[in-house]
């Protein structure tokens, strides 16, 4: 049995400095915040898109949500296979693209474009939701995977482990972005473009 080297504790200020001077982590935070902003905007407006824009009911909303979330375990398996073959960056880029296509499907299913064609709205919504499930899994997994990988590399180089600070800073930034997206930005857009009638 190989003895495990005892880790030296990292002080709070040193941990904060190491976190904010870690360029890969800062780049990841920017990417994650942009993705999280779009995700929050989509989630807070989903009811308006399905019930209002597409003119569908709560049953149809349940069907579209099921189509989006039920395939996630399979999508995570396929995501892992793709990231092993083509790289994590490429796999995440495909997830961002699938998320954009999913959002676009709700726009195409809008009553202004699809009219009163119920079948077309459901088909477009279901296909878009299934495509979006490719992104949903990655949005759940990447915020755990990337900081863990970054902290592992940093520990090998610096012999210091302060992985909790990466997760704390990431949670802080996404919470801030989520609050701005769902309250400030969405509410102002809704006030400007959606009639109260």
C-alpha positions in Angstrom: 0.0 0.0 0.0 1.4 3.4 -1.1 1.1 6.0 1.7 -1.0 9.0 0.7 0.8 12.3 1.1 -0.9 14.6 3.6 -2.3 17.6 1.9 -1.5 21.0 3.3 -4.6 23.1 4.0 -5.2 26.1 1.7 -6.1 29.3 3.4 -9.2 31.2 2.3 -7.5 34.2 0.7 -5.0 32.0 -1.0 -7.8 29.8 -2.3 -9.7 32.8 -3.6 -6.5 34.1 -5.3 -5.8 30.7 -6.9 -9.4 30.4 -8.2 -9.5 33.9 -9.8 -6.1 33.5 -11.3 -6.9 30.2 -12.9 -7.4 31.1 -16.6 -9.1 27.9 -17.7 -11.6 28.2 -14.8 -12.4 31.9 -15.6 -12.9 31.0 -19.3 -15.2 28.2 -18.2 -17.2 30.5 -15.9 -17.8 32.9 -18.8 -19.0 30.1 -21.1 -21.1 28.6 -18.3 -22.7 31.9 -17.4 -23.7 32.5 -21.0 -25.2 29.0 -21.3 -26.9 29.4 -17.9 -28.3 32.8 -18.9 -29.9 31.3 -22.0 -31.2 28.3 -20.1 -32.8 30.6 -17.4 -34.4 32.8 -20.1 -35.8 29.7 -21.8 -37.1 28.1 -18.5 -38.8 31.2 -17.2 -40.5 31.8 -20.6 -41.4 28.2 -21.4 -44.9 28.5 -20.0 -45.5 31.6 -22.1 -44.0 29.9 -25.2 -46.2 26.7 -24.8 -49.4 28.1 -23.3 -49.4 31.5 -24.9 -47.3 31.4 -28.1 -48.2 27.8 -29.2 -51.7 27.9 -27.7 -51.3 24.5 -26.2 -52.7 23.3 -22.8 -51.2 21.8 -19.6 -51.4 18.2 -20.9 -49.4 19.1 -24.0 -46.9 20.9 -21.8 -46.5 17.8 -19.8 -45.9 15.8 -22.9 -43.3 18.2 -24.2 -41.5 18.2 -20.8 -41.5 14.4 -20.8 -40.0 14.3 -24.2 -37.3 16.8 -23.1 -36.4 15.0 -19.8 -37.1 11.3 -20.3 -34.2 10.7 -22.8 -31.6 12.5 -20.6 -29.9 9.3 -19.3 -29.5 8.0 -22.8 -28.2 11.4 -24.0 -25.7 11.5 -21.1 -24.3 8.1 -22.2 -24.1 9.3 -25.8 -22.5 12.6 -24.7 -19.8 10.6 -22.8 -19.1 8.5 -25.9 -18.9 11.6 -28.1 -16.7 13.5 -25.7 -14.3 10.5 -25.5 -14.1 10.3 -29.3 -14.2 14.0 -30.3 -13.3 15.9 -27.1 -15.3 17.5 -24.4 -15.3 21.0 -26.0 -16.8 19.6 -29.3 -19.4 17.6 -27.4 -20.5 20.7 -25.4 -20.7 22.8 -28.5 -23.1 20.3 -30.0 -25.2 20.6 -26.9 -25.3 24.4 -27.2 -26.4 23.9 -30.9 -29.1 21.4 -29.9 -30.4 23.9 -27.2 -30.7 26.6 -29.9 -32.6 24.2 -32.2 -34.9 23.3 -29.3 -35.7 27.0 -28.6 -36.2 27.5 -32.3 -38.8 24.7 -32.4 -40.9 26.5 -29.9 -40.7 29.6 -32.1 -41.7 27.6 -35.2 -44.6 26.0 -33.2 -45.9 29.5 -32.4 -49.4 30.2 -33.6 -48.2 33.1 -35.8 -46.2 30.6 -37.8 -48.0 27.3 -37.5 -51.5 28.8 -37.3 -54.1 26.5 -35.7 -52.5 23.3 -36.9 -52.4 21.3 -33.6 -50.6 18.3 -35.1 -47.8 20.4 -36.6 -47.3 22.2 -33.3 -47.1 19.0 -31.4 -44.7 17.3 -33.8 -42.4 20.4 -33.9 -42.6 20.7 -30.1 -41.9 17.0 -29.5 -39.0 16.9 -32.0 -37.5 20.1 -30.5 -37.9 18.8 -27.0 -36.1 15.5 -27.8 -33.3 17.5 -29.5 -33.1 19.7 -26.5 -32.7 16.7 -24.2 -29.2 16.4 -25.6 -28.4 19.8 -24.1 -30.3 19.3 -20.8 -28.0 16.4 -19.7 -24.9 18.4 -20.4 -26.2 21.5 -18.5 -26.6 19.2 -15.5 -23.3 17.5 -15.8 -20.8 20.1 -17.1 -20.9 22.3 -13.9 -19.6 19.3 -12.0 -17.3 17.9 -14.5 -15.3 20.9 -15.6 -14.4 22.3 -12.1 -13.5 18.8 -11.0 -11.1 18.4 -14.0 -9.6 21.8 -13.5 -9.0 21.3 -9.8 -7.4 17.9 -10.5 -5.0 19.4 -12.9 -4.2 22.2 -10.6 -3.6 19.8 -7.7 -1.1 17.9 -9.8 0.8 21.0 -10.7 0.6 23.0 -7.4 0.1 20.2 -5.0 -2.8 22.1 -3.5 -6.4 21.0 -3.3 -9.1 23.6 -2.9 -11.7 22.2 -5.3 -14.6 23.5 -3.1 -13.8 27.1 -4.0 -14.2 26.4 -7.7 -17.7 25.1 -7.1 -18.5 28.0 -4.7 -17.4 30.6 -7.2 -19.2 28.9 -10.1 -22.4 28.7 -8.0 -22.1 32.3 -7.1 -21.7 33.5 -10.7 -24.5 31.3 -12.1 -26.9 32.4 -9.2 -26.1 36.0 -10.1 -26.7 35.4 -13.8 -29.8 33.5 -13.1 -31.3 36.3 -11.0 -30.5 38.8 -13.7 -32.0 36.6 -16.5 -35.2 35.6 -14.7 -36.1 38.8 -12.9 -34.5 41.8 -14.6 -34.1 40.8 -18.2 -37.2 38.6 -18.7 -39.5 40.8 -16.8 -38.5 43.9 -18.8 -38.8 42.0 -22.1 -42.3 40.8 -21.0 -43.3 44.3 -20.1 -42.1 45.7 -23.4 -43.3 43.1 -25.8 -46.1 41.1 -24.2 -49.5 42.7 -24.0 -51.2 42.6 -20.6 -54.5 42.0 -22.4 
